[in-house]
Amino acid sequence: MKFNKCIRCGCFFSSEDSLCPNCQTKDEIDKVTLRNYISNNDIPSNIENLALNSGIELKNVNRYLQTEEFSDLKKNFNNGFNISL
């Protein structure tokens, strides 16, 4: 097992994951919140507004956009929208 620093909260923990056990739950909640926001609203013109309007921290929105799960959303920002990664 590896000693890691959580990419979300910065605490140290022993695991192969990049998130501590507490933040794994928070991440899942944020992802559901982001999916719900996207499905119920127009996509804002930039990532900062997406973070502000969805209530999810900008650093986490940026991290989620790097995943396969949100790759379609990232394409929206890359096709003519302002992008601030």
C-alpha positions as CSV (number, residue, x, y, z in Angstrom):
1,M,0.0,0.0,0.0
2,K,1.2,3.5,-0.8
3,F,1.2,6.7,1.4
4,N,-0.6,9.4,-0.6
5,K,-1.8,13.0,-0.3
6,C,-5.5,13.4,-1.2
7,I,-5.9,15.6,-4.3
8,R,-9.1,17.1,-2.9
9,C,-8.4,17.9,0.7
10,G,-4.7,17.5,1.1
11,C,-4.8,15.0,4.0
12,F,-2.4,12.0,4.0
13,F,-3.7,8.5,3.9
14,S,-2.6,5.0,3.1
15,S,-4.1,3.6,-0.1
16,E,-3.5,3.3,-3.9
17,D,-6.3,5.8,-4.6
18,S,-5.7,9.5,-5.2
19,L,-8.6,10.5,-2.9
20,C,-8.9,9.8,0.8
21,P,-12.0,7.7,1.9
22,N,-13.8,10.8,3.1
23,C,-13.4,12.7,-0.2
24,Q,-14.4,9.7,-2.3
25,T,-17.9,10.1,-1.0
26,K,-17.8,13.9,-1.5
27,D,-16.6,13.4,-5.0
28,E,-19.5,11.1,-5.9
29,I,-22.0,13.6,-4.5
30,D,-20.3,16.4,-6.5
31,K,-20.4,14.4,-9.7
32,V,-24.1,13.6,-9.2
33,T,-24.7,17.3,-8.5
34,L,-22.8,18.3,-11.7
35,R,-24.7,15.7,-13.8
36,N,-28.0,17.0,-12.4
37,Y,-27.0,20.6,-13.1
38,I,-26.0,19.9,-16.6
39,S,-29.2,17.9,-17.4
40,N,-31.5,20.6,-15.9
41,N,-29.7,23.8,-17.1
42,D,-28.0,25.4,-20.1
43,I,-24.3,24.9,-20.0
44,P,-22.7,28.2,-19.0
45,S,-20.3,30.0,-21.3
46,N,-17.2,29.2,-19.2
47,I,-16.0,26.8,-16.5
48,E,-15.9,29.4,-13.8
49,N,-19.7,30.0,-14.3
50,L,-20.3,26.2,-14.3
51,A,-18.5,25.9,-11.0
52,L,-20.3,28.9,-9.5
53,N,-23.8,28.0,-10.7
54,S,-23.4,24.3,-9.8
55,G,-21.9,25.0,-6.4
56,I,-18.9,22.8,-7.0
57,E,-15.4,24.1,-6.5
58,L,-13.6,25.1,-9.7
59,K,-10.6,22.9,-9.0
60,N,-13.0,19.9,-8.7
61,V,-14.9,20.8,-11.9
62,N,-11.6,21.0,-13.7
63,R,-10.6,17.6,-12.4
64,Y,-13.9,16.1,-13.4
65,L,-13.5,17.4,-16.9
66,Q,-10.3,15.4,-17.3
67,T,-12.3,12.1,-16.7
68,E,-14.0,10.0,-19.3
69,E,-17.3,10.5,-17.5
70,F,-17.4,14.2,-18.4
71,S,-15.5,14.1,-21.7
72,D,-18.6,15.3,-23.6
73,L,-18.9,18.3,-21.4
74,K,-15.3,19.2,-21.9
75,K,-15.9,19.1,-25.7
76,N,-18.6,21.8,-25.3
77,F,-16.0,24.1,-23.7
78,N,-13.4,23.3,-26.4
79,N,-15.8,24.1,-29.2
80,G,-16.2,27.8,-29.1
81,F,-16.6,28.5,-25.4
82,N,-14.2,30.3,-23.1
83,I,-12.1,27.6,-21.4
84,S,-10.1,28.3,-18.2
85,L,-8.3,25.1,-17.3
